[in-house]
Amino acid sequence: MSVHRGSYYDWKRQAIKPLPTTEALLRQRMTELFKVSRQSMGSRRMVARLREEGYIVRLE
């Protein structure tokens, strides 16, 4: 990989952008569902469950 050293350090110095609250809550819920399913829940089932709970989710 050829990345200029200066570009790397410029990128590294950038402030970390916090996630919007709704996205953070969605990610937290996805993690909970995955753990409860003993790490066996697939993406389609995950999206269906989240939609049942009222989240707006797209399956890409």
N, C-alpha and C positions, 0 to 999 in steps of 0.2 A: 504494500500500500504506500503510495507516495503522497504524503501530506506535509506541507511546509511546516517547519517547527513553529514559526510565528503564528500561523493560522491555528495550530493546535492550542497554543497558549492563549490566544485571543478567545477561542471557544471555551477553554477551561475557566477563564476569568469571568465569564458571563454569570449573572445572577440566576439562581434556580427559580423558575417560575412555578408558583404553587398551582395545583390543580383546582379547577372550579369545584365548589362544594358538591354539586350534584354528581360530577364525575367521580369524586373521591368516595362518595356514598355508594355509588354504583359498583365501583371496584371492590369496596369492602364487602358488599352483599354478594358479589360474584365469588369472592374468596370463601365466604361462609358457606355458600351453597356447594362449592366444590369440595370443601372439607367434610361437610355433612354427608355428601354422596360417596365418601371414602375415595375421593379423587377419580370418580368414574363418570361424572356427568359430562356429556358432550356439549358441543356448542349449540346445537339445535334445541336440545332439552333445556339448556341454560337460558337461552333466549325466550323460550316458551314460558318458563317459570318466572322470569323477570317481567315479562309482559303481563302475566297473571297478577303480579304484585303491583302493577301500575307503572313500571318503568317504560320509557320509550327507548327501544333498542332496535338497531338494524343488524341483520345478519349479512356480513360481507363475505 
